[in-house]
Amino acid sequence: MCIRDSTDNGKEFTTHWKEGRKYHSFEKEMKRLGIVHLYTRPYRPQTNGKVEAFWKIIKREFLTKYFFKDWREFNLKPHQYMYYYNNERRHRGISYLTPS
């Protein structure tokens, strides 16, 4: 079974120099895990719309509201928010129901 995953072309996922991709840490990890890395078309949010919407929500509801007093809290809060997001938060894409 071949696993495929796509990302945008951000620096955190790849390099714009094709020969340099084999040195990029994310690219190397994808290869190590046996995942074929696909790329969305640049400047076309429609091809990556759900991810773009997710990050907009994370920024609006989480990143701009929390200030972390220490590293422990910094590591704990995202897990708490993701539990809320995946289990309790109402989602427009499913008629404002909760996922669980």
Backbone torsions as a table, in degrees:
resi	resn	phi	psi	omega
1	MET	NA	130.6	-178.6
2	CYS	-100.6	122.9	177.8
3	ILE	-92.8	132.7	179.3
4	ARG	-125.2	141.0	176.7
5	ASP	-144.3	146.9	-179.5
6	SER	-119.7	150.2	175.8
7	THR	-136.6	169.2	170.5
8	ASP	-77.4	-172.2	-174.5
9	ASN	-100.7	29.6	-179.9
10	GLY	-65.8	156.2	-178.2
11	LYS	-60.9	-26.0	-179.8
12	GLU	-72.3	-16.7	-177.8
13	PHE	-108.0	-25.1	-173.8
14	THR	-162.5	-179.8	171.8
15	THR	-122.5	153.3	-178.8
16	HIS	-79.5	-7.4	176.8
17	TRP	-96.6	108.5	-173.1
18	LYS	-54.8	-40.0	179.8
19	GLU	-66.6	-26.5	-179.2
20	GLY	-79.5	-12.5	-177.7
21	ARG	-58.7	-33.3	-178.0
22	LYS	-68.7	-12.2	179.3
23	TYR	-101.0	-11.5	-176.9
24	HIS	-74.4	133.4	-173.7
25	SER	-61.1	-40.3	179.3
26	PHE	-66.5	-44.3	178.8
27	GLU	-61.0	-42.3	-179.8
28	LYS	-64.9	-39.0	179.7
29	GLU	-68.3	-39.9	176.6
30	MET	-60.0	-44.6	-180.0
31	LYS	-64.2	-43.2	179.8
32	ARG	-59.8	-37.0	-179.5
33	LEU	-82.8	-3.9	179.4
34	GLY	76.8	27.6	-179.1
35	ILE	-101.7	128.7	175.8
36	VAL	-79.3	121.7	-176.9
37	HIS	-90.8	116.7	176.3
38	LEU	-103.8	156.5	-176.3
39	TYR	-122.2	137.1	174.4
40	THR	-78.3	161.2	177.8
41	ARG	-69.4	136.2	179.0
42	PRO	-62.6	146.2	176.0
43	TYR	58.4	35.1	179.7
44	ARG	-138.3	79.6	-175.9
45	PRO	-62.7	-18.8	178.9
46	GLN	-60.6	-30.9	-177.6
47	THR	-80.0	-11.7	-179.2
48	ASN	-133.8	31.0	-170.8
49	GLY	-58.7	-43.1	-178.4
50	LYS	-65.2	-39.9	178.5
51	VAL	-67.3	-42.4	178.8
52	GLU	-61.0	-42.9	178.6
53	ALA	-64.0	-41.9	178.9
54	PHE	-58.4	-48.2	-178.7
55	TRP	-66.4	-33.1	176.7
56	LYS	-64.3	-41.8	177.9
57	ILE	-65.4	-46.2	-179.9
58	ILE	-58.7	-43.4	-179.9
59	LYS	-64.4	-47.2	-176.3
60	ARG	-69.2	-44.2	-172.7
61	GLU	-92.8	-18.0	-174.2
62	PHE	-125.2	-61.4	-171.6
63	LEU	-62.6	-35.7	-178.4
64	THR	-85.6	-8.1	-177.1
65	LYS	-102.8	-22.4	-174.3
66	TYR	-108.0	138.7	171.3
67	PHE	-121.2	132.0	-172.7
68	PHE	-99.9	129.3	-178.7
69	LYS	-82.5	-21.4	178.5
70	ASP	-159.2	175.7	-177.3
71	TRP	-66.5	-33.8	179.1
72	ARG	-60.0	-48.0	179.2
73	GLU	-65.9	-38.3	177.9
74	PHE	-58.6	-37.9	179.6
75	ASN	-80.9	-25.4	-177.3
76	LEU	-83.7	-45.0	-173.9
77	LYS	-57.6	-44.3	179.4
78	PRO	-60.4	-37.4	178.4
79	HIS	-64.9	-41.2	178.3
80	GLN	-64.3	-43.7	-179.7
81	TYR	-65.3	-41.4	-179.6
82	MET	-64.9	-34.3	174.3
83	TYR	-62.1	-48.1	177.3
84	TYR	-57.6	-47.8	-178.2
85	TYR	-59.6	-44.5	-175.0
86	ASN	-83.7	-15.5	-173.7
87	ASN	-126.5	-26.3	-171.9
88	GLU	-122.2	-28.4	-175.5
89	ARG	-71.8	138.1	176.0
90	ARG	-78.1	139.4	-176.6
91	HIS	-118.3	130.1	-179.8
92	ARG	-60.9	-36.9	-176.8
93	GLY	-65.7	-14.8	177.6
94	ILE	-124.4	46.9	175.3
95	SER	55.9	39.9	178.1
96	TYR	59.1	30.8	173.2
97	LEU	-93.9	166.9	173.2
98	THR	-90.2	148.2	-177.8
99	PRO	-61.7	-32.2	-177.2
100	SER	-94.4	NA	NA
